[in-house]
Amino acid sequence: MKTQTFISKSKYLNGLQCDKLLWYYYNAKDEIPETDAAKQAIFDQGHIVGEFAKKLFPDGLEVAEGIVDFKQVIEHSMELIKHRKPLFEAAFMFDNGYARADILNPVGKKQWDIIEVKSSTQVKDINLHDLALQWYTYSGAGLDLRKCHLMHINNQYVRSGDVDPKQLFATEDVTERVMELLPEIKKNLKGMRDVIAQKKVPNVPIGPHCSDPYDCAMTEVCWKFLPEHNPTTLYYAKAAMKFLLIE
């Protein structure tokens, strides 16, 4: 294992979902099945939505453009916060937590708002855990934060001509709900570091967590002992379909 293990937003959410999934990402990533076309399409959609959100901040600065090394991204973020302009994908690290906010927006003379952009039409519990890690990391790194906002698709918007970013999005202040999760972050990060440090993969039985809140990338591996058609897979297929209809 590397001497310094940093846990990004996505890996933190993986760790909340399943210890085994988290362990594989750090210790046997090459054994994780490749992303299929359907999941890649979802990722691509999220990227497109994120680009539209940036149009609401025309003077915003791209932090990580052309930078691959995460430490350099942090250094560049520290430089750009001095400009007091909206920052896209600004990165900071604290207590081995590593977070890059979609949009870090300056407020007043010294404060900042965190804005997370999602392609869904509502706030989900997992979004709040995402923002809680961002708040913990950013504030721990020394930023003076004011509020957390979740920007999602406005399902009342009817497009006529070009997409209007101002009407495309609805924004919710979720600061209070995020604050409720903050006390858990330090303990969760320690627990995840302990999982990552294990020499053997954790023994985690399959269950509802395999598709909650996301379809796990390891399902193909963990469920391979089951026959193709069985009551368990049929149950989760039905649950997944119900979830999609709700969405």
N, C-alpha and C positions, 0 to 999 in steps of 0.2 A: 504494500500500500504506500501511496505517496506520503511524504513527510507532512504535507499540509493538505487536508481534505476540505474543500469548500462545497457547500450545498446550495445550489441555485434554486430559484423558484420552482422550476419544473421538477427537480429532484426532491425538493421538500414535499411537494404534493404527491410524488410517487411514494415517498416514505410514509405519508399519512395513509395512503391506500394499502400498501403491502410492503412488509420488510423484505420479502424475497425479491420483489421487483427492484427495490432500492439497492440491494446487495449486488444483483446482477449488473446494474448500470456502472458500478464502481469496480467490480472484480471479474466480471465475465461478460463484458458488453458485446463481444463478438458472437455470443450465443443467443442474443435477443433477436428474434425474427425481424426482418426488414419491414418498414412501414408499407402497408398495402396502399393501393390506389385510392380507396375510399377515405382512409385517414389522411393521406397526403392532400386530397382535395379539401378537407376540412382545414388543414394547416394553411393551404394556399388562400382559402377564403378569409381566414383570420388576418393574413398579411395584407390582403386587398383592403379589408375594413380598416386596418391600422393606418394605411396610407391615406384613406379618406379623412380619418380623424386628425391627421397632421395638418390638413388644409385649414383647420380651425385655428391654427397657430402659425400664421405665415412667417413670423420672424423666428421660428424655432430653429434649433441647431441640432444636427445629427452628431451624436457623440461617437459612435463606433464605426462610422463609415471608413472602410479601408483598413480597419484594425481587427486583428484576429486574437491576439494575446489578451486574456482577461485582465491582467495586471496593467497593461497599457491603457485599456479602456477605463479602468479606475483612475489612473493618473490623468487621463484626458478629461474625465468627468470633473475631477477636482479643479482643473484649470478653467473649464467652461462655466462652472457655477459662479465664477467671478463676474461674468457678463450679465447676470440677472435676466436671462432670456429663457423661454421654454426649451427644455432639453428632451430629446428623444433617445430613449434607451440609455440614460445615464446609469452608471454602475457603481456600487459601493459594497464593501465587505465589512462585516463585524461578527465576531464570535463564530467564525467559519460559515456564516450565512452570506450568500452572494445574491444580490438583487439588482435587476435592471428594470426600472419603471418605464412603461410605455411613454408616459409624458410626465415630466417634472416641471410644474408651472410656478414661476415666482409670484409671491404675494407680498405687497408692501415692500419694506426695505430689506428684510432679511428672511422672511418665511417662505415656505414652499408648500404647494399642494401636490399630492400624488394622484395621477389620473390613470386608471387602468382601462384599456379598451377591449371590449369583447364583441364577438359577432352574434351572440345570443340576444334574445329580446327581454331578458330579465336578469336580475341579480341572483346568483346561485351561491350556496354556502361555500363551495370550494373557492369561489372568487374572493371571499372574505379572508380565507386562510392565506391565499396568495398575497393579498394586500397587507395582512398582518405581518408576514415575513418581510415585506418591503419596508413597512414602518419600523419594525424592530431593527433592521439592518441600516436604514438611512439615518434614523435618529441616533443609533449607536455610533455611527461614523461621524456624527457631529452636526447633522443638518437640523435646522429648526423647522419642524413640520407643523402645519396648521390643520389640514383636512385630507381625507381620502375620498375620491370620487370614483364611481364605476360608470363608465360611458358605454352604453349598449345600444343596439338597434331599436329605433322607434317604430314599433309595429303599426302605428297609425299613419306613418308617412306613405303617401302615394306619389310615386315618381312621375314627373312630367318633363320630358327632355333630359338634360344632364342631371346627374345626381347632385343634390344640394346638401352638403355636409351638415349645415346648420339644422336641417329638418331630418336628416337621416338618423341622427343620434338623440338619445335621451340620456340625461346625466343624473345620477342619484348620489347624494351625500351619504356615505356608509361609515363615516368616522366612528360613531358610537358603537356600531356592531363590530368593527375591527378592533376597537379598544378592548372589548370583552375577551378577545382571543389572545391579546398580547402576553398575558401571564403564562401561557402555555409554550411560547416559542423557545425559550431557553432550554426547558426540559426536553422538548421535542428534538431540538438540534443535538443535544447530548445523546439522546437515545438513538438517533440516526447515525451518529458517529460510531457508537458502539456496534450497531448492526453492520456498518461498512467494514469495521475492523475485524469482524469474525472471519476465521479461516475457512469455515464451511458455510454453504448457503443455508439460511434459516429454514426450518421446516414449517411451512405455512400451508394448511389445508386449503383446497379450493372452496369458494363460497360466494356470497353476494358481493363481497368486495372486489371480485374479479371484473365486475362491470360497473362499479360504483366508486367514484363519480364518472370514471372513464373506462372504456374497454381496455383491459390490460394487454400490454404488448407481449406478455409471457403466457397468455391463455393457450396458445398452440402447444407450448412446452408442458405446462402444468396439467393440462387436461388430456394429454395424449393417451393416458391409460384407459380412458373411457371409450366405449364403442361409439361409432359415429352418431347413432340415434339412440338416445336414452332419455329418461324422464328429466334428468338434471338439465341437459342442454336445451330440451324443449321448453322447460320452465323459464330459463334465462332468455331464450329467444322471444318468448311471449312477453316477458317483462321489458325487454329492450324495445319491442314494437310499441308497447304501451307508453314508454318514455318518449319515443319519437313523436307519437301522436299528441302528447301533452305539449312538447316543444313547439 
